[in-house]
Amino acid sequence: MQRRAASAPATAPAASTTAADAGGDPFGLHLLPTASGGAAVVQRQAHVGWAGAGGMNRGEATIGADGRAAAQGVRRVPLEGLTTVAAERGQGRAIVLIPPSVAAAPANATIDALVHLHGNGAARYDDHGHAPMDVRIYHLEQQLMASQRLIGILPQSNNPGSDGQFGPRGGFHPGDLVAEVFEVLRARQPPALPANVQRGQLTLSAHSGGGTELRRQMARELDASGGDAPALPGDAINHVMLFDCINSSAPRHHGDDTDGYVGPNGIFWRWTRHRLERDLAALAGRSEAERLAYLATSTRLIGTSSNDSDPADPGAYPRRCRKLQRLIDQWFDGHATAFPRGGGTGAPTVGDLWHDNYVATLRAGGEHVEVLAHRDNFARALAHLPGQGTATTATSAATTATAATATTATATATNTATTATTTTTTTTTTTDATTATATTPPAHEGHAEPTAHESPRAATRGVRDRPFAAADMDDRAGSPEEADFIREVYQAQLGGMNLRRFHPAVDPSELTTVEGVRVREVIAADLSALLAAARAALEAAQGDAAAADHAAAARTRSVGVHNGYRDMVTERVAWMDTMRGHLARTAAHRATLDDGPFGAAAHREALRFMRGAKAVPGFSNHSQGLAVDFKTTVDGHGLGPSTSQRPAWRRAWFYEWLRAHAGSFHFRPIATEEWHYDHREGGAGLPSHDH
């Protein structure tokens, strides 16, 4: 599939006035894009505001981190009159989301785009007198706050599961929609895009019934490339994000009744295999630096599922994601000779990094309608895209390679949908691919940090000048009584904190990365030296059968750093996950208490636990970038920041080594978490019991 370009816009007409925008059409532009197949289309004026709408859809609004109108945040622009979107009620509609990073981008910048396909129903972005679902339920604006040079486009459809789907007659082409929206934004006075902006990569995201259109796009690509051929010309879609959109019935196209959408003959696996084979052809015969440069911007597949399903098919959504992941893993196993995974105790291999680009089982949990917002799932998936909240180790290695400039150009020529600029703008965090296995820690216990394929969000996300209020500590799960209980425990814990120690964020200029993990620059050298010393000691112990720690070292595959700097929003998620984990583990006990499961006794126990388990957001050394959580792999099992793994940690070789040697590098442990160390040189940081 070739990227489709919209034709140049006509001369802007005189501004018109609508009921939805009494100030006139801020864009003032006639758009004449080329329709699918090159047919002429009826000229239609794209304008801000939906006819007959109220609230946020009347005109442009700026949405802050709390989901309310704000002076600064993500600009939410409801467009009507687009020719590349299904003409719902005669008007092509979409919501365009412009994060702060776009306005701050320099001239000639490359701006990526994400097109999200909503589920069944016509009211996904209608407001009906209250905040629309993209703000109120999905939290898309809030989760795009820290995205890096990426515009979100949310086309509105009558019924995405039907044949009408999202596009006009002739089919939906996401690349055409992006081209049209970019022309609209360029024409705004003042322009909403930097001068001479270039279109970058395109991600197609789908939720629920939006998967019907996603499958059509996958089938179209396979048809255009001749099925499974690894066609190397640039594709219109670079990456896909799946949110409960692998549906149960078998498709008519590229599928069968037995395996449905995720079996060996199903469309999701056939498309994924096609992309893997395209990668394989691009990587063949390349140097390691060239391979790293290619993988830094090549295809990402990211899958997230809820716990909901058809009552007749319990657990269907996570099961389908796991099935797709098994097919992916089996494919990589079949190519392990050329691209081995599990790079010993050192840095991850090319095979590790390539495998981490295809994550069908990123997360699971929550309700179907809230799968995008649940624990910031959308933001966590977004973080895996090139240039966003996670910079893969492949990206870091590619940009620091001696021949990085030349190899990036070579890899980009092969992966033509990718621009070299994307590689140079990628700066943030990831987890070490060496622990990205199926044996990850139990989800969301203890610190509840992102597991194998997840990472903390970027430094610019969740910046606040005060702690979260108790009312903010609600993830919309559980009963009202439970929600009140959680808020009361939070308020009591917050009341015991010294507000002078509140530290909401670190200036990005003071942060750097160590093995893909963000930390304060002042601790980077010590952390790097610690990891190098630990790996040297591990290798020595593994090679010395007479060493006292040989047996423990022989069982250890890798050591590394799991996470470092965490912003306020990530800290809030971790606090909520830790609290809910405590409630789940103590449910039976609390039911026996005289004053009930949410009475005073339960409150005292929960407060005592939380004071030892998780600091209030903004009061942790993680918030200052001065704390790290380590990780290790023992007997094939990844150990990370999880309270359920404390006994396993105390038996690990890395635990004993850290206790004996971390102080030499100015890192000190805390009593309640075997994996957590604070950097304490010069008395910096918070008291060591805060974590």
C-alpha positions in Angstrom: 0.0 0.0 0.0 1.4 3.4 -0.9 0.8 6.5 1.1 -2.0 8.5 -0.5 -1.6 12.2 -0.8 -4.4 14.7 -0.8 -4.4 17.3 -3.5 -3.5 20.9 -2.6 -6.2 23.0 -1.0 -8.0 25.6 -3.0 -7.8 29.3 -2.1 -9.4 29.9 1.3 -12.9 31.3 1.0 -14.3 34.1 3.1 -15.0 33.0 6.6 -18.5 31.7 7.3 -20.4 31.8 10.5 -22.3 28.9 12.0 -24.4 28.4 15.1 -21.7 26.2 16.5 -19.0 28.8 16.0 -20.2 32.4 16.1 -16.7 33.7 15.5 -16.6 32.3 12.0 -14.8 29.4 10.6 -11.3 29.5 12.2 -9.8 27.4 9.4 -11.5 29.1 6.4 -10.5 26.4 3.9 -12.1 24.5 1.0 -10.6 21.1 0.8 -10.4 19.2 -2.4 -8.7 15.9 -1.6 -8.6 13.1 -4.1 -11.1 10.4 -3.2 -10.3 6.7 -3.2 -9.5 5.6 -6.7 -8.9 9.1 -7.9 -12.5 10.0 -8.4 -13.5 13.6 -8.0 -15.5 14.5 -4.8 -18.0 17.1 -4.1 -16.3 20.2 -2.6 -17.1 20.6 1.0 -15.8 23.1 3.5 -14.2 21.7 6.6 -14.9 23.8 9.7 -14.7 23.7 13.4 -17.8 22.8 15.4 -20.5 20.2 14.8 -23.9 21.4 13.7 -26.5 21.2 16.4 -23.9 20.1 19.0 -23.5 21.5 22.5 -20.7 21.6 25.0 -17.3 20.7 23.8 -18.3 19.8 20.3 -19.5 23.4 19.6 -15.9 24.5 19.0 -12.3 24.1 19.9 -11.5 23.5 23.6 -8.3 22.9 25.6 -8.4 19.9 27.9 -6.2 19.7 30.9 -4.8 16.7 32.7 -7.9 16.4 34.9 -10.2 16.2 31.8 -11.6 19.7 32.3 -11.3 22.8 30.2 -8.0 24.5 30.9 -5.7 27.2 29.7 -3.0 24.7 28.8 -3.3 21.1 27.7 -4.4 19.1 24.6 -6.4 21.1 22.0 -9.6 19.3 21.1 -10.8 20.4 17.7 -14.2 19.0 16.4 -14.1 19.1 12.6 -17.1 18.8 10.3 -17.2 18.7 6.5 -14.3 16.3 6.0 -14.5 14.4 2.7 -12.4 11.4 3.9 -14.7 10.4 6.7 -18.1 8.7 6.4 -20.7 11.4 5.9 -22.7 10.8 9.1 -25.9 12.7 8.8 -24.4 14.4 5.7 -21.3 15.7 7.5 -17.9 14.1 7.7 -16.9 14.4 11.4 -13.8 13.8 13.4 -12.2 15.0 16.6 -8.6 16.2 16.2 -6.3 16.2 19.3 -3.2 18.4 19.3 -0.9 17.9 22.3 1.4 20.7 23.5 4.5 19.1 21.8 3.1 19.9 18.4 2.9 23.6 19.0 6.4 23.5 20.5 7.9 21.7 17.5 10.3 23.7 15.3 9.8 24.5 11.6 10.3 21.5 9.3 9.5 19.1 12.1 8.0 15.7 11.4 4.6 15.1 13.0 3.2 11.6 13.4 -0.5 10.8 13.4 -2.7 8.3 15.2 -6.1 7.5 13.9 -8.4 5.8 16.5 -11.4 3.8 15.4 -14.2 3.8 18.1 -16.5 0.9 18.8 -20.1 0.3 17.7 -22.6 3.1 18.2 -23.0 6.6 16.8 -22.6 8.6 20.0 -18.9 7.9 20.8 -17.9 11.5 20.6 -21.3 13.2 21.0 -21.6 15.1 24.2 -25.3 15.1 25.0 -25.0 17.8 27.6 -21.9 16.4 29.3 -18.3 15.7 28.4 -18.0 13.4 25.4 -16.7 9.8 25.8 -13.2 10.6 24.4 -12.8 12.9 27.5 -15.1 11.4 30.1 -14.7 7.6 29.5 -11.7 7.0 27.3 -9.4 9.8 28.7 -7.8 10.1 25.3 -6.9 13.8 25.7 -5.5 13.3 29.1 -3.4 10.3 28.0 -2.1 12.2 24.9 -0.8 15.1 27.1 2.8 14.0 26.9 2.8 12.5 23.4 5.8 13.7 21.4 4.9 15.4 18.0 1.8 13.3 17.4 -1.7 14.3 16.4 -4.7 12.2 17.3 -7.6 11.9 14.9 -10.9 10.4 16.0 -13.2 9.8 13.0 -16.9 9.5 13.9 -18.9 6.6 12.4 -22.6 5.7 12.5 -21.7 2.0 13.0 -18.1 0.8 12.6 -19.2 -2.8 12.7 -21.3 -2.4 9.6 -20.4 -2.1 5.9 -20.7 1.7 6.2 -17.8 1.8 8.6 -15.7 5.0 8.7 -15.1 6.0 5.1 -17.0 7.6 2.3 -18.2 5.5 -0.6 -15.2 3.8 -2.0 -13.7 2.9 1.4 -11.8 4.4 4.3 -8.2 5.4 3.7 -6.5 6.5 7.0 -3.7 8.1 5.1 -6.2 10.3 3.1 -7.8 11.4 6.4 -4.4 12.3 7.9 -3.5 14.3 4.7 -6.8 16.2 4.8 -6.5 17.0 8.5 -2.9 18.2 8.1 -4.0 20.5 5.3 -6.7 21.9 7.5 -4.3 22.5 10.4 -1.7 24.1 8.1 -4.3 26.6 6.8 -5.4 27.8 10.2 -4.5 31.4 11.0 -2.2 31.3 12.9 -1.3 27.8 11.6 -1.8 25.0 14.1 1.3 23.2 12.7 4.9 24.4 12.5 6.0 25.8 9.1 6.8 23.2 6.4 5.8 20.4 8.7 6.3 16.9 7.3 3.9 14.0 7.9 5.6 11.2 9.8 4.4 7.7 10.7 0.8 6.6 11.0 -0.7 4.4 13.8 -4.1 2.9 13.4 -5.8 2.2 16.8 -9.1 0.4 17.3 -11.5 -0.4 20.1 -14.2 -3.1 20.1 -16.3 -2.8 16.9 -13.6 -0.6 15.3 -11.7 -3.8 14.8 -14.0 -4.5 11.8 -12.4 -1.6 9.9 -8.9 -2.5 11.2 -9.3 -5.9 9.7 -10.4 -4.4 6.3 -7.2 -2.3 6.4 -5.1 -5.4 7.1 -6.8 -7.4 4.3 -6.3 -4.5 1.9 -2.6 -4.5 2.6 -2.3 -8.3 2.1 -4.2 -8.1 -1.1 -2.0 -5.3 -2.4 1.2 -7.1 -1.5 0.2 -10.5 -2.9 -0.7 -12.2 0.4 2.3 -13.1 2.5 5.0 -11.6 0.3 7.3 -9.3 2.3 6.6 -6.3 0.2 9.1 -3.6 1.2 7.5 -0.4 -0.3 6.1 1.9 2.3 2.7 1.1 3.8 0.0 3.7 4.7 -0.1 2.2 8.2 3.1 1.8 10.2 1.7 0.6 13.5 -1.4 -0.9 15.1 -2.8 -0.7 18.6 -5.5 -3.2 19.6 -8.0 -2.6 22.4 -10.6 -5.5 22.7 -10.9 -5.4 18.9 -10.1 -9.1 18.1 -13.7 -10.3 17.8 -15.0 -13.8 18.0 -16.7 -14.7 14.8 -14.5 -15.8 11.8 -14.1 -13.3 9.0 -15.1 -14.0 5.4 -11.8 -12.7 4.2 -8.5 -14.4 5.1 -10.0 -16.5 7.8 -11.7 -19.7 8.6 -14.5 -20.8 10.9 -12.2 -22.8 13.2 -9.5 -20.3 14.0 -11.3 -17.0 13.5 -9.3 -13.8 13.5 -6.3 -15.0 15.4 -5.7 -18.6 14.2 -3.0 -19.6 11.7 -5.3 -18.6 8.9 -6.9 -15.6 10.6 -6.4 -12.1 9.4 -4.6 -10.8 12.5 -1.9 -13.4 12.3 -1.6 -13.3 8.6 -1.0 -9.5 8.7 1.4 -9.8 11.6 3.3 -12.5 9.8 3.5 -10.4 6.7 5.0 -7.5 8.7 7.5 -9.9 10.4 8.6 -11.2 7.0 8.9 -7.7 5.7 11.1 -7.0 8.7 13.1 -10.2 8.1 13.8 -9.1 4.5 14.9 -5.6 5.6 17.2 -7.0 8.3 18.9 -9.6 6.1 22.5 -8.8 5.3 22.6 -5.7 7.4 25.2 -4.7 10.0 24.1 -4.6 13.7 24.0 -0.8 13.6 21.8 -0.9 10.5 19.5 -3.4 12.1 19.1 -1.3 15.2 18.4 1.8 13.2 15.7 -0.1 11.3 14.1 -1.6 14.4 14.0 1.8 16.1 11.2 2.9 13.7 9.8 -0.3 12.2 6.3 -1.9 12.8 4.8 -2.0 16.3 1.9 -4.2 17.2 0.5 -3.5 20.6 -2.5 -5.4 22.1 -4.5 -4.7 25.3 -7.5 -6.5 26.5 -10.1 -6.2 29.3 -11.5 -8.9 31.4 -14.9 -8.6 29.8 -16.2 -10.9 27.2 -19.3 -12.4 25.7 -21.1 -14.4 28.5 -21.0 -17.4 26.2 -17.3 -17.1 25.8 -15.7 -16.2 29.1 -12.2 -14.6 29.0 -12.4 -14.3 25.2 -10.5 -11.0 24.9 -7.4 -11.8 26.8 -7.4 -15.4 25.4 -7.4 -14.1 21.8 -4.5 -11.7 22.6 -2.5 -14.6 24.2 -3.2 -16.8 21.2 -1.8 -14.1 18.9 1.2 -13.7 21.1 1.9 -17.4 21.0 1.9 -17.3 17.2 4.3 -14.4 17.3 6.6 -16.2 19.8 6.5 -19.4 17.7 7.6 -17.4 14.6 10.5 -15.9 16.5 11.5 -19.4 17.8 11.6 -20.6 14.2 14.1 -17.8 13.4 16.2 -18.1 16.6 19.3 -19.3 14.8 19.7 -16.1 12.8 18.2 -13.8 15.5 18.6 -15.4 18.9 16.9 -14.0 22.0 18.0 -14.0 25.6 21.3 -12.2 25.3 22.9 -13.6 28.5 23.7 -11.0 31.2 24.6 -8.2 28.9 22.5 -6.0 26.7 19.5 -7.4 24.8 20.1 -8.9 21.4 18.7 -7.7 18.1 16.3 -10.6 18.4 15.1 -9.4 21.8 14.5 -5.9 20.5 12.7 -7.1 17.4 10.5 -9.4 19.5 9.5 -6.5 21.8 8.1 -4.6 18.8 5.2 -7.2 18.7 3.4 -7.2 22.0 -0.1 -8.6 21.7 -0.4 -9.0 25.5 0.7 -5.6 26.9 -2.0 -5.6 29.6 -5.2 -7.2 30.7 -7.9 -6.0 33.1 -10.8 -3.7 33.6 -14.1 -3.4 31.8 -14.6 -3.4 28.1 -15.9 0.1 27.7 -13.0 1.5 29.9 -10.2 -0.6 28.5 -8.6 2.5 27.0 -8.6 4.5 30.3 -8.1 1.6 32.7 -4.7 2.2 34.4 -3.8 4.5 31.5 -3.8 1.6 29.0 -3.9 4.0 26.0 -0.9 6.0 27.2 1.0 2.9 28.0 0.4 1.5 24.6 1.3 4.8 23.0 4.6 4.8 24.9 5.7 1.8 22.7 5.5 3.8 19.5 8.7 5.2 18.0 9.3 8.7 19.3 6.8 8.5 22.2 7.1 7.6 25.9 9.3 4.6 25.3 12.6 4.7 23.5 13.5 1.2 22.7 17.1 0.1 23.4 17.3 -0.4 19.7 16.6 3.3 19.2 19.2 4.3 21.8 21.8 2.0 20.3 21.0 3.2 16.8 21.3 6.8 17.6 24.7 6.3 19.4 26.2 4.0 16.8 29.3 5.4 15.1 27.6 5.3 11.7 24.1 6.2 13.0 23.4 8.9 10.4 24.3 6.7 7.4 22.6 3.6 8.8 19.4 5.4 9.7 19.2 6.7 6.1 19.8 3.1 4.8 17.2 1.6 7.1 14.7 4.3 6.3 15.2 3.7 2.6 14.2 0.1 3.3 11.3 1.0 5.6 10.1 3.9 3.5 7.1 4.8 5.6 9.5 5.9 8.3 11.4 9.2 8.4 14.9 9.6 9.7 13.7 12.5 11.9 11.6 10.2 14.0 14.7 8.3 15.1 16.5 11.5 16.3 13.5 12.7 18.3 13.1 9.5 20.3 14.1 10.1 23.9 12.7 8.3 26.8 12.3 5.0 28.6 11.8 1.3 28.2 12.2 -1.9 30.1 15.1 -4.2 29.3 14.1 -6.7 26.6 15.9 -9.4 28.3 13.1 -9.8 30.9 10.3 -9.5 28.3 9.1 -13.0 28.8 5.9 -14.7 29.5 7.0 -15.2 33.1 6.5 -11.6 34.3 5.7 -10.6 37.9 2.1 -10.7 39.0 0.4 -7.5 37.7 0.1 -4.5 39.9 1.3 -5.6 43.3 3.7 -3.6 45.5 4.9 -0.7 43.4 2.7 -2.1 40.6 5.1 -0.7 38.0 4.6 -1.6 34.4 5.6 -5.2 33.7 7.7 -6.6 31.0 6.6 -4.6 28.0 5.6 -1.4 29.9 7.4 1.8 30.9 6.8 4.9 33.0 5.5 7.9 31.1 7.5 10.8 29.8 8.8 13.5 32.2 6.4 16.1 30.9 3.3 14.1 31.8 1.3 14.8 34.9 3.1 17.9 36.1 1.2 19.5 39.0 1.9 22.2 41.6 0.1 20.4 44.4 -0.7 16.8 45.5 -3.7 15.0 44.2 -6.9 15.6 46.1 -8.6 12.6 47.6 -11.4 13.0 45.0 -8.7 12.2 42.3 -8.0 8.8 43.8 -10.7 6.9 42.0 -10.2 4.6 39.0 -14.0 4.0 38.6 -13.7 0.3 39.7 -15.3 -1.3 42.7 -18.4 -0.2 44.7 -19.1 3.3 45.9 -18.3 2.2 49.5 -14.9 0.9 48.4 -14.2 4.1 46.5 -15.0 6.2 49.6 -12.8 3.9 51.7 -9.8 4.3 49.3 -10.2 8.1 49.3 -10.3 8.1 53.1 -7.1 6.1 53.4 -5.4 8.3 50.8 -6.5 11.5 52.7 -5.1 10.1 56.0 -1.8 9.1 54.4 -1.5 12.5 52.7 -2.3 14.3 56.0 0.8 12.7 57.5 3.1 14.0 54.8 5.3 17.1 55.1 4.1 19.3 52.2 7.6 20.9 51.9 8.8 17.6 50.6 6.3 17.5 47.8 8.2 17.2 44.5 5.9 17.0 41.5 8.3 16.7 38.6 11.8 17.1 37.4 12.8 19.4 34.5 13.4 17.2 31.5 16.8 18.9 31.0 17.9 17.3 34.3 16.9 13.8 33.2 18.9 11.3 31.2 18.5 7.6 30.4 20.5 4.6 31.6 19.7 1.5 29.6 16.5 3.1 28.5 15.3 4.0 32.1 14.9 7.7 33.0 16.8 8.9 36.0 18.3 12.2 37.3 21.5 13.0 35.4 23.4 13.3 38.7 23.0 9.6 39.4 23.5 8.2 35.9 27.3 7.6 36.2 26.9 5.8 39.5 24.0 3.6 38.2 25.9 2.7 35.1 29.0 1.8 37.1 26.9 -0.3 39.5 25.3 -2.3 36.7 28.7 -2.9 35.0 30.2 -4.1 38.3 27.2 -6.4 39.0 27.4 -8.0 35.6 31.2 -8.5 35.8 30.7 -10.1 39.3 27.9 -12.3 38.0 30.0 -13.5 35.0 32.9 -14.3 37.3 30.7 -16.2 39.8 29.1 -18.2 37.0 32.5 -19.2 35.7 34.0 -20.2 39.1 32.5 -23.5 40.3 34.3 -23.0 43.6 32.8 -19.6 44.3 30.5 -19.5 47.3 27.8 -17.8 45.2 28.3 -19.9 42.1 25.0 -21.9 42.5 22.9 -18.7 42.8 24.8 -17.0 40.0 24.3 -20.0 37.7 20.5 -19.7 38.1 20.7 -16.0 37.2 20.2 -15.0 33.6 20.3 -11.2 33.8 20.4 -8.2 36.1 19.2 -4.7 35.2 17.3 -1.6 36.2 13.5 -1.8 35.9 12.4 1.8 36.4 13.6 5.2 37.8 11.9 8.5 37.4 8.1 8.5 37.6 5.8 11.4 37.1 2.7 12.2 39.1 0.2 10.4 36.9 2.3 7.2 36.9 2.7 7.5 40.6 -1.1 7.8 41.0 -1.6 4.7 39.0 1.0 2.8 41.1 -0.7 4.0 44.4 -4.1 2.9 43.2 -2.8 -0.4 42.1 -1.1 -1.0 45.4 -4.2 -0.1 47.3 -6.4 -2.3 45.3 -4.0 -5.2 45.6 -4.1 -4.8 49.3 -7.9 -4.8 49.3 -8.0 -8.0 47.1 -5.6 -9.8 49.3 -7.4 -8.9 52.6 -11.0 -9.3 51.4 -11.7 -12.4 53.4 -10.0 -11.1 56.5 -11.8 -7.7 56.4 -15.2 -9.4 56.0 -14.6 -10.9 59.5 -14.0 -7.5 61.2 -16.6 -6.4 63.7 -17.2 -3.1 62.0 -17.1 -4.5 58.5 -14.7 -4.7 55.5 -14.6 -0.9 55.2 -14.8 0.1 58.9 -12.3 1.8 61.2 -10.3 -1.4 61.8 -9.9 -2.0 58.1 -9.0 1.7 57.7 -6.2 1.4 60.2 -4.8 -1.7 58.6 -4.9 -0.3 55.1 -3.2 3.0 56.2 -0.5 1.1 58.0 0.1 -1.1 54.9 0.2 1.9 52.5 2.6 3.9 54.6 5.1 1.1 54.3 4.2 0.0 50.7 3.7 3.1 48.6 4.4 6.8 49.0 1.8 9.4 48.2 2.3 10.6 44.6 4.9 13.4 44.6 6.6 12.4 47.8 8.8 9.6 46.5 12.4 9.7 45.5 11.1 8.2 42.2 9.4 11.6 41.7 12.8 13.2 42.0 14.6 10.7 39.7 16.8 9.7 42.6 15.4 6.2 43.2 15.6 3.1 41.0 13.9 -0.3 41.2 16.2 -3.1 40.0 15.2 -6.4 38.2 16.7 -9.8 37.7 15.8 -13.0 35.9 16.2 -16.2 37.9 15.4 -19.7 36.6 13.6 -18.0 33.7 11.4 -15.9 35.9 11.6 -12.2 35.9 11.7 -10.5 39.4 10.8 -6.9 39.6 9.0 -4.4 41.9 6.3 -6.8 43.3 5.5 -7.4 46.9 4.5 -11.0 46.1 8.1 -11.6 45.0 9.9 -10.5 48.2 10.8 -14.0 49.3 12.1 -14.8 45.8 14.2 -11.6 45.8 15.8 -12.6 49.1 17.0 -15.8 47.5 18.4 -14.1 44.4 22.1 -13.6 43.6 21.5 -9.9 42.7 19.8 -9.2 46.1 22.9 -10.3 48.0 25.3 -8.5 45.6 23.3 -5.3 46.0 23.3 -5.5 49.8 27.0 -6.0 49.8 28.1 -3.5 47.1 25.4 -0.9 46.2 26.7 1.4 48.9 30.0 1.8 47.1 28.0 3.5 44.3 26.0 5.7 46.7 22.8 3.6 46.6 21.1 2.6 49.8 18.2 0.0 50.2 15.0 0.4 52.1 13.6 -2.1 54.5 10.3 -2.8 52.8 11.3 -3.4 49.2 14.3 -5.6 48.2 14.4 -4.1 44.7 14.3 -0.4 45.6 17.4 1.7 46.1 17.8 5.4 46.8 20.8 7.4 45.6 22.0 9.2 48.7 25.2 11.0 47.8 25.4 14.4 49.5 22.2 13.9 51.4 20.1 14.3 48.4 16.6 12.9 48.2 13.8 12.2 50.6 14.1 10.0 53.8 14.8 6.4 52.8 11.4 5.1 54.0 9.7 7.1 51.2 9.5 5.1 48.1 
